[in-house]
Amino acid sequence: MMRVGVVLAMICGVGNSIQAAALHWDELPKLLRGQSVEVTTLQAVTHKGRFVKASADAIVLKEGKEVEIPRSAVSSMFRVGRDVLAFRA
C-alpha cells in the first residue's frame, strides 16, 4: 500500500512539473492574483509576499511594503502552500 502512495505522488509531481513548464510570464497575473508567492532571485535572495502585479519587466509583491523584483533577476517562483511550480526562468 505504501508503494502505491509513493508511485501516485511521483506521478502527480511529474504531471504538475510538466503543466507548469508551459506557463508564460504574461499569464502570471491571472493565475497568481491575490496568492501568496515565494520568489527566489538569481542572487539566492528569497522574497515571500502577496502577488500584486507583473509588468513586462518586473513582478511586484507586498511584503509589508511593495517590493518590485526585476524579471531578469527571477530564478524561480512558487505559490506558497502548494507544490505546483508557477514559473522557472
Secondary structure by P-SEA (a helix, b strand, c coil): caaaaaaaaaaaaaaaaaaaaaccccccccccccbbbbbbcccccccccccccccccccccccccbbbbbccccccccccccccccccc
